[in-house]
Amino acid sequence: MKLESDSVGIVTPFAKPESLCVPVLYFLTPSYWLLRDRKVSSTKDTLIGLKVRSLLIAAIYKKQLRISNSARMVHSGGEIMNYVTVDAYRMGEFPFWFHQIWTTGLQLLIALAIVFHAVRLATIAAVAAIILTVLCSIPLAKLQHKFQSKLIAARDERLKASSEALVNMKILKLYAWENHFKNVIENLRKVEYRWLSGVQLEKAYHSLLFWSTPFLVSSATFGTCYFLGVPLHANNVFTSIATFHLLQDPITSFPDVIGVFIQAKVAFARIAKYLEAPELQRANIQQNCNGERDSNSIFIKSADFTWEDNSSNPTLRNKNLEVRAGEKVAICREVGSGKSTLLSAILGEVP
């Protein structure tokens, strides 16, 4: 601040233009956090997340109607339920956290600019401490991604076994297999619990690392000031401490951002793999839905049907069928001869 006297003798303060940057930045940063805490800026993100979740659920449902039988062997009912209840939910939650990824970096740059204005070259120590923290978090993030993938796979196996047991409960009761399936499901629960414990431990390590970051950054900065001979006064010390305090919230929330990003990445890969699964081949099936009465309601000529893709041994070979409008046809053969396969082929459910 400079003090200049006019002709009347009144002392008027004049501030340097660059000195106004610090109070402006101090005003803008808390204003952003106020808007975020008041949920003003997150309303649209929440609405976008709900739309994304609804869109994915609808796409999964439509895919379920067209998926081939070979793909049903890979994607069980329990896995499809996980796609709807878990993966679609995490993809819908991601837009709310998306802006945290770039706003955290922006706040770090603004804070480093303020610290550089206060302690000059000692800012290098703060940058080095932040870079060291990020480098230490990379292997933890990779382990968390691995554990998250294993956890989802273990959860799919448990839901698959539970669904199979519930659907075939009469058979389990008839043959007294309850204890066997109970032991199988409990073992699958133990495997899922082990991977869940690994995920939670990785989150705890991440939180511990980033919660200690403000202390490490401030210690490194003031220690470097001591060795470089940078004078420490009330103006630069309190400015740096206040800046590090403002950085505490974005830095401590960074593990949650990383966790949400990893979960969304795993969920996106699982849903994309399911949506790319092979579908039923309906190119050779013609359906007339115009309400016109044709001479043949069902017409099959020299057709081969198989439940497996690219199979050299079809279930039904060289079949011919002609059913006219209004006719009643009964298909009578022994068990396992392909009656259900023929009906499924008429409905277009056989590849």
Secondary structure, 3 states (H helix, E strand, C coil): CEEEECCCCCEEEECCHHHHHHHHHHHHHHHHHHHHHCCCCCHHHHHHHHHHHHHHHHHHHHHHHHECHHHHHHCCHHHHHHHHHHHHHHHHHHHHHHHHHHHHHHHHHHHHHHHHHHHHHHHHHHHHHHHHHHHHHHHHHHHHHHHHHHHHHHHHHHHHHHHHHHHCHHHHHHHCCHHHHHHHHHHHHHHHHHHHHHHHHHHHHHHHHHHCHHHHHHHHHHHHHHHHCCCCCHHHHHHHHHHHHHHHHHHHCHHHHHHHHHHHHHHHHHHHHHHCCCECCCCCCCCCCCCCCCCEEEEEEEEEECCCCCCCCCCEEEEEEEEECCCCCCCCCCCCCCHHHHHHHHCCCCC
